[in-house]
């Protein structure tokens, strides 16, 4: 119910949207996958979903995402796993002492590029209410600023692409 309320309140999904769901394999992104899959049957908005995983290949090793692929197949959801060199670039080539920022920026760029190549006009992420509150507090305590995650963002670098957070109220 809260996912549906967020989608309606923030006008996240329109008829005909093709939404790439960022799936890490964690509980938040898996809940998002299941929620958006089930919601299609009764929300009254026709939309498509595509599961999308970016493998950073940390240590040069590919992660086994076959359980996610199997679940998506069982649900009838298209699933794509893109292998990247993010791990090698951040840790091996650049040897970043504080890798989180660069890794996050690279992941976001790969995510937008992959979604665009799949014909998607939206990307859904599994950020939820606790993430929103934590972001506000971290900004206040560490950055001396008040900022938060928005429920819906229009991309400036990828025209026509939106990032949505359907679990914003959960």
Secondary structure in CASP SS format (residue, H / E / C, confidence):
PFRMAT SS
TARGET T0000
AUTHOR 0000-0000-0000
METHOD secondary structure of the structure
MODEL  1
X C 1.00
X H 1.00
X H 1.00
X H 1.00
X H 1.00
X H 1.00
X H 1.00
X H 1.00
X H 1.00
X C 1.00
X C 1.00
X C 1.00
X C 1.00
X C 1.00
X C 1.00
X C 1.00
X C 1.00
X E 1.00
X E 1.00
X E 1.00
X E 1.00
X E 1.00
X C 1.00
X C 1.00
X C 1.00
X C 1.00
X H 1.00
X H 1.00
X H 1.00
X H 1.00
X H 1.00
X H 1.00
X H 1.00
X H 1.00
X H 1.00
X H 1.00
X H 1.00
X H 1.00
X H 1.00
X C 1.00
X C 1.00
X C 1.00
X C 1.00
X C 1.00
X C 1.00
X C 1.00
X C 1.00
X E 1.00
X E 1.00
X E 1.00
X E 1.00
X E 1.00
X E 1.00
X E 1.00
X E 1.00
X C 1.00
X C 1.00
X H 1.00
X H 1.00
X H 1.00
X C 1.00
X C 1.00
X C 1.00
X C 1.00
X C 1.00
X H 1.00
X H 1.00
X H 1.00
X H 1.00
X H 1.00
X H 1.00
X H 1.00
X H 1.00
X H 1.00
X H 1.00
X C 1.00
X C 1.00
X E 1.00
X E 1.00
X E 1.00
X E 1.00
X E 1.00
X E 1.00
X C 1.00
X C 1.00
X H 1.00
X H 1.00
X H 1.00
X H 1.00
X H 1.00
X H 1.00
X H 1.00
X H 1.00
X C 1.00
X C 1.00
X C 1.00
X C 1.00
X C 1.00
X C 1.00
X H 1.00
X H 1.00
X H 1.00
X H 1.00
X H 1.00
X H 1.00
X H 1.00
X H 1.00
X H 1.00
X H 1.00
X H 1.00
X H 1.00
X H 1.00
X H 1.00
X H 1.00
X H 1.00
X H 1.00
X H 1.00
X C 1.00
X C 1.00
X C 1.00
X C 1.00
X E 1.00
X E 1.00
X E 1.00
X C 1.00
X C 1.00
X C 1.00
X C 1.00
X H 1.00
X H 1.00
X H 1.00
X H 1.00
X H 1.00
X H 1.00
X H 1.00
X H 1.00
X H 1.00
X H 1.00
X H 1.00
X H 1.00
X H 1.00
X H 1.00
X H 1.00
X C 1.00
X C 1.00
X C 1.00
X C 1.00
X C 1.00
X C 1.00
X C 1.00
X C 1.00
X E 1.00
X E 1.00
X E 1.00
X C 1.00
X C 1.00
X C 1.00
X C 1.00
X C 1.00
X C 1.00
X C 1.00
X E 1.00
X E 1.00
X E 1.00
X C 1.00
X C 1.00
X C 1.00
X C 1.00
X C 1.00
X C 1.00
END
